[in-house]
Amino acid sequence: MEKYRLLLTGNPGTEDVIAEEAMEELGAVKVVEIRRARGRVVVDAPGPLTLLTDRLLSMRSIHSAILLLAEASVGPRMNDLKEAVKSIMKSALPDFIPAGSTFAVRAERVGEGHEYTSMDIARLAGDAVVRACEERRGFRPEVRLNSPSIIIHASVVEDRFYAGILLTGERSRHRRRYRVYDHPAALKPTLAYVMLRLARAKDGDHIVDPMCGGGTVALEAAYLFEDSAITCMDKNPRHILGARMNAAAARVEGRIRFIVGDARRLHEVIGEASADVIVTNPPYGIRLGDPEAVRRLYRAFIPSLRLALSPGGRAAIITTESDYMIELARKAGLKLAHVRKVRHGDLWASIIVLERIE
Ligand SMILES: C[S@@+](CC[C@H](N)C(=O)[O-])C[C@H]1O[C@@H](n2cnc3c(N)ncnc32)[C@H](O)[C@@H]1O
């Protein structure tokens, strides 16, 4: 069986979920490497390559996928980078560049203490690709920064250099096509997917986001589950209108119930013990600028969330105020099933998973 090595990127803190989804969606045969807190996972997956590229498009946790063709250890100095980039010369990368094609290198540097920049990585990797094609294939590929036919991805993640061909296109996969309404504090859809998984949402569940903004969680749920009832609620009618627009763009409008309502009275609005899964992204203190207003909201919301959950039901909440939230959940009699830190934009936030025991 042909096997391909892939570098998958996604939200830092979600690497285990990316690896799990790769095993399921790609039939990946091996998780080769997990770079914890860096959002990088390397897997081996079966071909053929065209089928693999198709399967990648159904993954919901990743931002990009790179067909990994060159790898090397790398130190922090410029000479270390020059040495590591030589791995391109010996690799199969030039074989994937057809004669007459144009290419560009997109580079990233993740980690501290490197004496080189991502621009140095791009320049050195680009030179190596041109030289390798000249020496081994007998042609010189043309560099084109806009709309190249092939995008080479080169990165240094801490102490390792990776290079390969970007399979998922320039646009990060978290930019879903349905986002016609952009909520000012929108959640990354890839994180919404991870939260649904951590809450163990399954088809047929009633899934509720009581502070849904532009509807990211509801839309991811609608994509994943055909037979679930999905409720999307926000106190702000403007956001509910936006969520409806997004749902219409995703062609799932008819599968989601939209409510203008107050999360502090969730159990009254949707009914007691009516939600199997609640996944939500409430306002954070840092964004709102008033930590006490956020704490007031959480104090009223958590007891209502407990009443709205069915016994055995689970809730996943993302917040920077995790200690306070966990304390409130404990007081309300909810079990803390899981907690982890994830990177959301420029912040580290926590995903807290709570369970209603009885
Ligand atoms: C961080 S945003 C959610 C963004 C959403 N996850 C998205 O991707 O678009 C928080 C939302 O909570 C809503 N909200 C704040 N207090 C609320 C309350 N008491 N009841 C319902 N919604 C509330 C705000 O209107 C805002 O849209």
The ligand as a Gaussian input file, in Angstrom:
#p B3LYP/6-31G(d) Opt

LIG

0 1
 C      -17.815000      35.311000      22.271000
 S      -19.394000      35.604000      21.604000
 C      -19.844000      34.098000      20.832000
 C      -19.276000      33.986000      19.445000
 C      -19.731000      32.755000      18.694000
 N      -19.227000      31.543000      19.309000
 C      -19.330000      32.836000      17.227000
 O      -18.490000      32.043000      16.786000
 O      -19.817000      33.705000      16.508000
 C      -20.410000      35.670000      23.005000
 C      -21.867000      35.934000      22.714000
 O      -22.591000      35.844000      23.936000
 C      -23.714000      36.674000      23.814000
 N      -24.244000      36.906000      25.173000
 C      -23.701000      37.624000      26.194000
 N      -24.488000      37.575000      27.273000
 C      -25.560000      36.780000      26.945000
 C      -26.713000      36.335000      27.635000
 N      -26.956000      36.698000      28.904000
 N      -27.568000      35.532000      27.000000
 C      -27.372000      35.158000      25.704000
 N      -26.297000      35.576000      24.990000
 C      -25.394000      36.366000      25.608000
 C      -23.188000      37.916000      23.112000
 O      -24.232000      38.636000      22.477000
 C      -22.186000      37.300000      22.133000
 O      -22.764000      37.155000      20.862000

